[in-house]
Amino acid sequence: MYESFYGLDAKPFSKTPDPEFLYMSKQHAEALARLQFAAEEKEIMVLTGEIGTGKTTLSRALFDSLGDSYKKILIINPVLSPYQFLRVLARRLGVSQLPRSRSELSEKIQEAFFEFFEQGITPVIVVDEAQLIPGKPTFDEIRLLTNFQLDDTNLFCLILVGQPELNRRLRHPAYRALSQRFGLRFHLDPLSLDETREYIKFRLEKAGGTLDVFSENAVELIYKYSGGIPRVINNIASACLIEGFAREERVISPDVVEDVVSDLGLKED
């Protein structure tokens, strides 16, 4: 719709977690490096951040960076009982016959881990939205999985990805046994003003355009109302391009941003 008007080849602010559009701020680059290290070393890791900071996109970028020596497993809906979690994991590991008892299912998973180890393949298990795991019993089941190891190496990599609530839960004394298993942790903060400017520039360039589409004052307002959260930046910037096209404004002005954030309900009363 507005792409040709602004000299773009594609929509620059899509809401889908496309690794091609992952802006590598300093902290995002560090987070990805830690994720890759966790996969290589078969570590247990926690990645947290506010909603929309790029956690899911980073996990997709991790998977894209891993070769054939890794078995990539993504669990995106962890609202599961301990038994349900084991069944989902077993299916993703390729277990064909799923026993009904929890103990037999656990044994099947352990056998699958050993088979992958003998083939030189590392399972990398990413549990997205891990703050939604319903209770301690499922977390306990995850902790028990980490006991599947050899004397000198783990058999798989496990990464829990979630909102800050996940860290708060893991700090509770009831979760101490699991929390002590995590060798790596990383928290994603919102972008700064300079990073927001670079983020918008990066996304526009990926779509064939330039930062000149947005005035400097417009960028500053986008930062102000988004708080540096990439997903909110996307929402505002995308709506600005639609509104700017409707007004036939070649450069997005602060007035456009103000009107857009008002329509999006981002202005405080």
C-alpha positions in Angstrom: 0.0 0.0 0.0 2.5 2.6 1.1 5.7 0.8 0.1 6.1 2.4 -3.3 5.2 5.9 -2.0 8.2 5.7 0.4 10.5 3.8 -2.0 10.3 0.6 0.0 10.5 -3.0 -1.3 8.7 -4.5 1.6 7.0 -3.6 4.9 9.8 -2.6 7.3 8.0 -3.0 10.6 6.3 -6.4 10.3 5.1 -7.9 13.6 6.4 -11.4 12.8 9.7 -12.5 14.5 11.7 -12.5 11.3 15.5 -13.0 12.1 16.3 -11.2 8.8 15.0 -8.0 10.5 16.7 -8.6 13.8 18.5 -5.4 14.8 21.7 -6.3 16.5 22.1 -3.8 19.3 25.1 -4.4 21.5 22.9 -6.3 24.0 21.1 -8.3 21.3 24.4 -9.4 19.9 25.6 -10.4 23.3 22.4 -12.3 24.0 22.7 -14.2 20.8 26.4 -15.0 21.5 25.3 -16.4 24.9 22.5 -18.4 23.4 25.0 -19.9 20.8 27.5 -20.7 23.6 24.7 -22.4 25.6 23.9 -24.6 22.6 27.6 -25.4 21.9 28.3 -26.2 25.5 25.0 -28.0 26.2 24.3 -25.4 29.0 21.1 -24.5 30.8 20.1 -20.9 30.3 17.5 -18.3 31.1 16.7 -15.4 28.7 14.3 -12.7 30.0 13.0 -9.4 28.9 9.9 -7.2 28.8 7.2 -8.0 26.3 8.4 -7.0 22.8 12.1 -6.7 23.4 13.0 -9.3 20.8 13.4 -12.6 22.9 11.4 -14.7 20.4 13.2 -13.3 17.4 16.5 -14.1 19.1 15.5 -17.7 19.7 14.6 -17.9 16.0 18.0 -16.4 15.0 19.7 -19.0 17.3 18.0 -21.8 15.5 18.9 -20.3 12.1 22.6 -20.2 13.2 22.7 -23.9 14.2 23.8 -26.5 11.8 22.9 -30.2 11.2 24.6 -31.3 14.4 21.8 -29.9 16.5 18.2 -31.1 17.0 16.1 -27.9 17.4 13.1 -28.1 19.6 10.7 -25.2 20.2 7.9 -25.3 22.8 5.8 -22.2 22.4 2.9 -23.1 24.7 4.2 -24.3 28.0 0.9 -24.2 29.8 1.3 -27.9 30.5 1.1 -30.3 33.3 4.4 -32.3 34.0 3.1 -35.3 32.0 1.9 -33.1 29.1 5.3 -31.4 29.0 7.0 -34.8 28.8 4.7 -35.9 26.0 5.3 -32.8 24.0 9.0 -33.1 24.4 9.0 -36.8 23.6 7.1 -36.1 20.3 9.6 -33.4 19.3 12.5 -35.8 20.0 10.9 -38.3 17.6 9.7 -40.9 20.1 7.1 -42.9 18.2 5.5 -45.0 20.9 4.5 -42.8 23.8 3.9 -44.9 27.0 1.1 -43.9 29.4 3.1 -43.8 32.6 5.3 -40.8 33.5 8.3 -42.9 34.5 8.3 -44.9 31.2 7.9 -41.7 29.2 10.9 -40.2 31.1 12.9 -43.3 30.2 12.0 -42.9 26.5 13.2 -39.3 26.6 16.4 -40.3 28.2 17.0 -43.0 25.6 16.4 -40.4 22.8 18.9 -38.1 24.4 21.5 -40.9 24.4 20.7 -41.8 20.8 21.3 -38.3 19.7 24.5 -38.2 21.7 25.8 -41.3 20.0 25.0 -39.6 16.6 26.9 -36.5 17.6 23.7 -34.4 17.7 22.8 -32.0 20.5 19.1 -31.4 21.2 18.5 -27.7 21.8 15.2 -27.2 23.7 13.8 -23.7 23.8 10.7 -23.1 26.0 9.2 -19.8 25.0 6.9 -17.8 27.3 8.3 -19.9 30.1 6.7 -17.6 32.7 3.4 -19.3 31.7 4.5 -22.7 33.0 1.6 -23.3 35.4 3.3 -24.4 38.6 6.2 -25.9 40.5 5.4 -29.5 39.5 6.2 -28.8 35.8 9.3 -26.8 36.8 10.3 -29.8 38.9 9.9 -32.1 35.9 12.2 -29.8 33.9 14.7 -29.9 36.7 14.7 -33.7 36.7 15.4 -33.7 32.9 18.7 -31.9 33.7 19.8 -35.0 35.5 20.1 -36.8 32.2 23.9 -36.3 31.7 27.1 -38.1 31.5 30.0 -37.7 33.9 31.7 -35.0 31.8 28.9 -33.5 29.7 25.2 -32.7 29.5 23.2 -34.4 26.9 21.2 -31.4 25.7 20.8 -27.6 25.9 17.8 -26.1 27.6 16.8 -22.5 27.3 13.9 -20.9 29.1 12.7 -17.7 27.5 10.3 -15.4 29.3 9.2 -12.2 30.8 10.8 -10.8 34.0 8.2 -12.7 36.0 10.2 -15.8 35.2 13.2 -14.5 37.1 11.0 -13.5 40.0 9.7 -17.1 40.2 13.1 -18.7 39.9 14.4 -16.5 42.8 11.8 -17.9 45.1 13.3 -20.4 47.6 10.9 -23.1 46.3 12.7 -23.1 43.0 16.3 -22.9 44.3 17.1 -26.5 43.2 16.2 -25.6 39.6 17.7 -22.1 39.6 21.1 -23.4 40.6 21.1 -25.5 37.4 21.2 -22.4 35.2 24.8 -21.7 34.1 23.9 -18.7 31.9 21.4 -15.8 32.4 20.7 -12.8 30.3 18.1 -10.0 30.5 17.2 -7.8 27.6 16.5 -4.1 28.3 14.6 -1.7 26.1 16.6 0.3 23.4 18.1 3.7 24.1 17.2 6.7 22.0 20.3 6.2 19.8 19.5 2.5 19.5 15.9 3.3 18.6 17.1 5.6 15.8 19.5 2.9 14.5 16.7 0.3 14.8 14.3 2.3 12.6 17.2 3.0 10.2 18.1 -0.7 10.0 14.5 -1.9 9.4 14.0 0.7 6.7 17.2 -0.2 5.0 16.3 -3.9 5.1 13.1 -2.9 3.3 15.0 -0.9 0.7 14.5 2.6 2.2 16.3 5.2 4.3 15.9 6.9 7.7 15.0 10.1 5.8 11.4 8.8 5.8 11.1 9.9 9.5 12.1 13.4 10.7 14.5 13.5 13.7 11.7 14.9 15.9 9.4 12.1 14.8 12.0 9.5 15.8 12.4 11.1 19.2 8.6 11.0 19.7 8.5 7.3 18.7 11.2 6.6 21.3 9.3 8.6 23.9 6.0 6.7 23.4 7.5 3.3 22.8 9.9 3.3 25.7 12.4 1.7 23.4 10.4 -1.6 23.1 11.0 -2.9 19.6 7.5 -4.3 19.2 5.9 -1.0 20.1 8.3 0.9 17.9 7.1 -1.4 15.1 3.5 -0.6 15.9 4.0 3.1 15.9 6.3 3.3 12.9 4.1 1.1 10.8 1.0 3.1 11.6 2.9 6.3 10.9 3.7 5.1 7.4 0.1 4.3 6.7 -1.0 7.7 8.1 1.7 9.6 6.3 0.8 7.9 3.0 -2.9 8.9 3.6 -1.7 12.5 4.1 0.8 12.3 1.2 3.6 13.3 3.5 7.0 12.2 2.2 8.6 12.7 5.6 6.8 11.6 8.7 6.3 14.6 11.0 5.9 14.8 14.7 2.2 15.6 14.1 1.7 12.3 12.4 3.4 10.5 15.4 1.2 12.3 17.9 -2.0 11.4 16.1 -0.9 7.8 15.6 0.0 7.2 19.3 -3.3 8.8 20.3 -5.1 6.4 18.0 -3.1 3.5 19.4 -4.0 4.5 23.0 -0.3 5.0 24.0 -0.8 8.5 25.3 -1.4 8.9 29.0 -4.6 10.6 30.1 
